[in-house]
Amino acid sequence: MTTIISSQPVDQPFPVTPGYLLPKLLPLISDGSNGVRTQLVKLLQALPRDGIDFYSEQILLYTRAGMTHLAVDIRRCSLDVLDWAIEVCGKELVECPGGWVKMIKNFLAMLGWTSIDANSRWSSEWSLSNNDRITAKTLGTLAAFLELGFVDEITTEQVAREEADLARKWFPLRQVWCHMIPTKSHAYRHLNLFGAPRDEESEIYGDVEARQQSFRKYRVAFEKGLEMVKRAGGEIGRAGARTAKVIAEGMKDAPNDDREEIFSAYRRKGCKSAYQLCQEMYAS
């Protein structure tokens, strides 16, 4: 099938849609045969890219199952599939339900960094010597995934320039483009008007600031784990350094949210007003 798809003429439409093939192909990520998984990755890479991003949620569902599998080869295959999805689906991969927090927790579980005590040691056993290759592969995929979530395709300067051009075009009317029909499908999906209530894991994080804010609670676990990885040196040390650089650059412009600190201080000192506590906090 891979040969047939690869030899398909460019000017001819693909005979079947991704929605027909992917539900049959994705369960093979956890197949017990190494040959089947190898051919699966080759087949996915040969598929046309148009329309695959619409199935990002389904792709991540099977990828997460493979990432936490007991077999190392299946975990490696799931990372290959995730690398392909990052390249093909783009931002839709981190903006779909469960595409951000749930994946971050999956990476923590895969690396064994889910629990850290006061002495910066993990509750689960983790051996660098036995898992150096799969760890390096995991860190490489993690860096690509975080970079996809932290880096905005459109900069603030580009947005300001586009808004200025639109303002000149529609003068004397103001912000007409905000009231026009959306140009992308499922434009209001993040509102979840007709779906079941979502928790933190299955929530949609549609912009960089929301993803940065949700990553704050997991940042310490990643940073302490990456410190240990970098001390190991070699291939995993280089992969850990690259991942740490992606986190540092992605979170350097993250919005500061001190509300929880203010509320906890207010609970400790109930005799003072929130305004006085804010003054003391920012004065120090």
N, C-alpha and C positions, 0 to 999 in steps of 0.2 A: 504493500500500500504506500509506503514511503517513496518508493521508486516511481509509482504512478503519479503521486502528487507532485513530486519534484519535476517530472517531465511534462506537467500540464502547461500548455501554452499560456503566456501572460495575458493575451488578448481574449482568452475564453473564460467565462465565469466558472467558478468552482462548482462541481455538480451537486454537492451537499453543503448544508450550513454547519457552522461550528456547534449549534445547538443540537444537531443530530449526532455528531461524533463525540463530543466531549463527555456526555454522560456515560458513554460506553468505554471511553479510554481512561478516564480519571481513576476509576477503581483499580486499574492495573498498577497504580503506584505501589500498592502493598502486595503485589503478586509475589509468590515465593520463588519464581524463576528469574534468575539474573538476566537471561537473554531477553525475556519478555520486557523487563523494565528498561533495558538498554534500547530496544527497538521502540519502546513507547516514547522515550525522550527524543529520539531521532524523528519520529513521526510528528510529535508536537512541534518541533522546530521547523518542520517542513510545511505545516499548515499555513494558509493565508492568515494575515493578522487582522483583517477587517472583521469586526464584530466579536472578537474574542474577549475584549474588555467587558462586554455585557455579562459574561459568565464568571467574573472575578470572584464573587462570593462562593460559587460552587467549586472553583479551582482551589481556593484556600481551604475549603472544608476537607477535601481529600489530602491536601498537602499537609495540613496540621496533623491529620491522623498518621501520615507517614513519618513526620518529624519526631514523633514520640514513640515510634515502634521499637521493639526490643532488638530487632535485627539491624546491624550497622549499615549493611548494604541498602536496605530499604530507606533508612534515614538519609543516606547519601543521595539516593534517587529522588527523594522528595525535595531535597535542596536543589538538585538540578532542575526539577520542574518549577520550583519557586524562582530560580534565576531566569528561566524562560518567561515566567509570568511577569516578573518585574520589567523585563525588556519589552514585552508585547502589550501588556495592559496599562502600564504607566500609572498615573495618579489614581485611576479608578481602583487599583488594587488596595490602596490605603484608605480610600474614601468609601468603600462598600461596608455594609454592616459586618462587624467582627474583623475588619481588615487592619485594625491598628492595635488596640489594647490586647485583644485575644492573641494576636501574633507575637506581641512582645512577651506575653506570659509564656507562650510556647517556646520562644527562644531561651528564656530563663530556665524553663524545665529541661530543655534539650542540653543546655550547658551545665546543669546542676547548680545553678545560682539562685534557686528559688527562696532560700532561707539563709540569712546571715545573722550571726550572733554578735555580741558586743565586742568580741575579739577578732571580728572580720573573718570568721571561719564558717564554712558551710556545713549544714546539717547532713547533707548527702555526700557520699564518698565520690571523689572525682579524681581520676588518675590521668595526669598529662601523658605519661609514657605509653599508656594503652590506647589513648584516644587522640593522639596528636594530629593525625590526618583529618579525621572527621571534625575535630575541633577547629582546625584551620579553615576547613571548608565552611563550617557553620559561621565562623566569624566573618568570612568574606561575604557570605550571603546576607548576614545581619547588617554589615556596613552598607551594602547596596540597598537593602530595605529601608534602613534609617535615613539614608541620603535621599531616597525617593520621598519619604514622609516629611523631611525637614526643609528640603530645598523647594522654593516656590518657582514655578516656571515663569511667572510674570513678576517682575520687580515692581517696587513702589513707584519708581520713576516712570516705568512704562505705563502703569495704570494712570498716573497723573497726566501723562502726555496724551493718552487715549481719551481721557475725560475732557481735556482741554480741546482736543480736535472735535469731539462730539458736541461740546458746548458751542463752538463756533459754527458748526454745521446746523444746529437746531435753533440758533438765536432768532428771536427773543425767548423762545420756550426754554424751560429749564428741566434738566434730568429726564428727558423724554425716554431715553434708552432704558431707564429703570422700570418703565411701565409697559414696555413692549413684550411681545410673546417670546419666551425663552428659546434660545437656539439649540439647547441640548435636551435630550430626553430625560425624564424623571427629574426635572429641575427642582421639585419640592419633595424629593424623597427623604431628605434629612428631617422633615417635619413629622414623618411617620403618622400621617393623618388617619390611615385606615388599617395599619398593622398592629401587631401585638406590642405591648409595652416593652421597651428595651432596657437592659441593664447597662452597666459600664462597658462590659466586654463587647456586646453586640451593638453599641451605639455607633453612629456615623460621625466621624471627625472630618469635616469637609474642608477645613483650612489649616494652615500651618500652625497658627497660634493655638488652636484647640489640641492639635497633636503634641505640641510642645508642653502644654499645660498638663495633659494626661500622662506624659512621660516622666514628669518630675518625681513621682513617687517610686519609679523603678530605676531612676538614674543612679542612686547610690549602689544598688546591687550590681549594675553593669560596671560601674567604675571600679569597685573593689575587685570584681572578677577579672577585669582587664588588667589591673595592676599585677595580679598573680600571673596572668598569662604572659605579660610583657617580660616579667622576670625569668620566665622559662627560656626565652630567646628562640632562635631558629625561625622556622616557618610560622609557627603559631604566635611567636613574639611579634613578628612583622604584621601578621593579620590583626593581632590585638592592638598594635599601635595605630594601624589605619582605622580600626573601628573606634578607638578612643578619640582620634582626631575628628571623625565624622560627628560623634556626640558633642564634642566641645564646640565645633563650628556650628552645629545645628541648634544648640541651646544657648549660644552667646547672646542672641537677641530675643530670647524667650521673655514674655511679659512676667514681671514680678507680681505675684499674688500673695499678699500678706494677710488676707482676710482671716485665714484659719489661725494664724499666730495672734491676731488681734482678738478674735473670739475666745481663744484659750486663755489669753491674758486677762480678758474681761471676766471670765469665769473664776480665775484665781483671785482677782481683786474686784469683787463686786461692788465695793464702795466707791469706785472711781467710774467716771463716765468714759465711754468709748473715745470721745474726743481727747480727753486727757491722756489716755493710754496711747493713742496715735501720736500725740505730741512727744511723749516720753520715748516711744520707739524710734521715731525719726530723729530725735535730738541725740540719741545715743549712736 
